[in-house]
Amino acid sequence: MAFESRLDLPVLIERVRHIRLLALDVDGVMTDGRLYFQADGQETKSFSTQDGLGIKLLRQAGIDVAIITGRRSPMVDQRAEALGIEHVMQGRDDKLEALQSLLSELNMDLRQTAYCGDDLPDLSAIKRAGLGISVPNAPLYIRECADWVTEHAGGHGAVREICDNLLAWQGHWPAVLDTYSHGKG
């Protein structure tokens, strides 16, 4: 798979071996970053079903998933519930502080965390996580600080790309393929 990393592939894979939590921003990562408002003021968002399956596969492999977002939206709660994501932190402008709080609760450290974000509120979490990830639709100064920039844009397969690579690099991919090859998925 094509990807952009400031780390050599062996170093990247070594870091991935320690990942036990994937923390995701929402707007610009799980979505394309656009906000849609209906005439009554109701906000809507669009999420990728393929990203959703990737998240479910990660969770089945024992890698936890969290959402950390600066905005508050009932759609985020609905999406998290549909995917079985238990750790949802909304209205959090300081993403690193939110991530560290969650890690304390989970008895994990930053080295065990991959964090994906796309803008300035994500920068400190990207820089401090064990694996800092960004998307190609992020500003250049964010991408330059990430260990890995996905090939796919936010809302267009970036999360699935992350999930698939984490599963492959941690050795879970053959079991995933085997499960779905036999009609059990």
For each residue, the residues with C-beta under 8 A, 3 or more apart:
1: 151 161 164 165
2: 151
3: 148 149 150 151 161 165
4: 136 143 148 149 151
5: 8 9 12 147 148 149
6: 144 146 147 148
7: 11 12 15 147 148
8: 5 11 12
9: 5 12 13
10: 13 14
11: 7 8 14 15
12: 5 7 8 9 15 16 131 147 148 169
13: 9 10 16 17 169
14: 10 11 17 18
15: 7 11 12 18 19 130 131 147
16: 12 13 19 114 131 165 166 169 170
17: 13 14 169 170
18: 14 15 111 112 130
19: 15 16 22 63 112 113 114 130 131 166 170
20: 62 63 64 108 112 113
21: 63 64 65 66 102 103 106 108 112 113 114
22: 19 58 63 64 65 66 113 114 115 116 162 163 166
23: 65 66 67 68 87 99 102 113 114 115 116 125 129
24: 29 30 65 66 67 68 115 116 117 159
25: 28 29 30 67 68 69 70 95 116 117 118 119 121 122
26: 29 30 31 45 67 69 71 73 76
27: 30 31 33 35 45 69 71 118 154
28: 25 31 32 33 117 118 119 135 137 138 154 155
29: 24 25 26 116 117 118 135 154 155 158 159
30: 24 25 26 27 47 48 51 67 79 154 155 159
31: 26 27 28 34 45 46 47 154 155
32: 28 46 137 153 154 155 156
33: 27 28 118 137 154 155
34: 31 46
35: 27 43 45
36: 43 44 45 46
37: 41 42 43 44
38: 41 42 43 44
39:
40:
41: 37 38
42: 37 38
43: 35 36 37 38 73 75
44: 36 37 38 75
45: 26 27 31 35 36 73 75 76 79
46: 31 32 34 36 155
47: 30 31 51 52 79 155
48: 30 51 52 155 156 157 159 160
49: 52 53
50: 53 54 157 160
51: 30 47 48 54 55 155 157 158 159 160 163
52: 47 48 49 55 56 79 82 83
53: 49 50 56 57 160
54: 50 51 57 58 159 160 161 162 163 164
55: 51 52 58 59 65 83 85 159 163
56: 52 53 59 60 83 84
57: 53 54 60 61 163 167 172 176
58: 22 54 55 61 63 65 163 166 167
59: 55 56 62 63 64 65 83 84 85
60: 56 57
61: 57 58 167 170 172 175 176
62: 20 59
63: 19 20 21 22 58 59 166 170
64: 20 21 22 59 86 87 106
65: 21 22 23 24 55 58 59 83 85 87
66: 21 22 23 24 85 87 88 89 99 102
67: 23 24 25 26 30 76 80 85 87 88 89 90
68: 23 24 25 89 92 95 98 99 102 115 125
69: 25 26 27 72 73 76 89 90 91 92
70: 25 91 92 93 95 121
71: 26 27 76 90 91
72: 69 76 90 91
73: 26 43 45 69 76 77 90
74: 77 78
75: 43 44 45 78 79
76: 26 45 67 69 71 72 73 79 80 88 90
77: 73 74 80 81 88 90
78: 74 75 81 82
79: 30 45 47 52 75 76 82 83 85
80: 67 76 77 83 85 86 88
81: 77 78 84 85
82: 52 78 79
83: 52 55 56 59 65 79 80
84: 56 59 81
85: 55 59 65 66 67 79 80 81 88
86: 64 80
87: 23 64 65 66 67 102 106
88: 66 67 76 77 80 85
89: 66 67 68 69 92 98 101 102
90: 67 69 71 72 73 76 77
91: 69 70 71 72
92: 68 69 70 89 95 97 98
93: 70 121
94: 97 98 121 124
95: 25 68 70 92 98 99 115 117 121 122 124 125
96: 99 100 124 125 128
97: 92 94 100 101
98: 68 89 92 94 95 101 102
99: 23 66 68 95 96 102 103 110 113 115 125 128 129
100: 96 97 103 104 110
101: 89 97 98 104 105
102: 21 23 66 68 87 89 98 99 105 106
103: 21 99 100 106 107 108 109 110 112 113
104: 100 101 107
105: 101 102
106: 21 64 87 102 103
107: 103 104
108: 20 21 103 112 113
109: 103 112 113
110: 99 100 103 113 128 129 130
111: 18 130
112: 18 19 20 21 103 108 109 130
113: 19 20 21 22 23 99 103 108 109 110 129 130 131
114: 16 19 21 22 23 129 130 131 132 133 162 166
115: 22 23 24 68 95 99 122 125 126 129 131 132 133
116: 22 23 24 25 29 122 126 133 134 135 150 158 159 162
117: 24 25 28 29 95 121 122 123 125 126 133 134 138 142
118: 25 27 28 29 33 122 134 135 137 138 142 154
119: 25 28 122 123 138 139 142
120: 123 142
121: 25 70 93 94 95 117
122: 25 95 115 116 117 118 119 125 126 134 142
123: 117 119 120 126 127 142 145
124: 94 95 96 127 128
125: 23 68 95 96 99 115 117 122 128 129 132
126: 115 116 117 122 123 129 132 133 134 142 145 146
127: 123 124 132 145
128: 96 99 110 124 125 132
129: 23 99 110 113 114 115 125 126 132 133
130: 15 18 19 110 111 112 113 114
131: 12 15 16 19 113 114 115 147 148
132: 114 115 125 126 127 128 129 145 146 147 148
133: 114 115 116 117 126 129 146 147 148 149 150 162
134: 116 117 118 122 126 138 142 143 145 146 148 149 150
135: 28 29 116 118 138 149 150 152 153 154 158
136: 4 143 149 150 151 152 153
137: 28 32 33 118 153 154
138: 28 117 118 119 134 135 142 143 146 149 154
139: 119 142 143
140: 143 144
141: 144 145
142: 117 118 119 120 122 123 126 134 138 139 145 146
143: 4 134 136 138 139 140 146 149
144: 6 140 141
145: 123 126 127 132 134 141 142
146: 6 126 132 133 134 138 142 143 149
147: 5 6 7 12 15 131 132 133
148: 3 4 5 6 7 12 131 132 133 134
149: 3 4 5 133 134 135 136 138 143 146
150: 3 116 133 134 135 136 153 158 161 162
151: 1 2 3 4 136 161
152: 135 136 156 157 158 160 161
153: 32 135 136 137 150 156 157 158
154: 27 28 29 30 31 32 33 118 135 137 138 158
155: 28 29 30 31 32 33 46 47 48 51 158
156: 32 48 152 153
157: 48 50 51 152 153 160 161
158: 29 51 116 135 150 152 153 154 155 161 162
159: 24 29 30 48 51 54 55 116 162 163
160: 48 50 51 53 54 152 157 163 164
161: 1 3 54 150 151 152 157 158 164 165
162: 22 54 114 116 133 150 158 159 165 166
163: 22 51 54 55 57 58 159 160 166 167
164: 1 54 160 161 167 168 173
165: 1 3 16 161 162 168 169
166: 16 19 22 58 63 114 162 163 169 170
167: 57 58 61 163 164 170 172 173 176
168: 164 165 171 172 173
169: 12 13 16 17 165 166
170: 16 17 19 61 63 166 167
171: 168 174
172: 57 61 167 168 175 176
173: 164 167 168 176 177
174: 171 177 178
175: 61 172 178 179
176: 57 61 167 172 173 179 180
177: 173 174 180 181
178: 174 175 181 182
179: 175 176 182 184 185
180: 176 177 183 184 185
181: 177 178
182: 178 179
183: 180
184: 179 180
185: 179 180
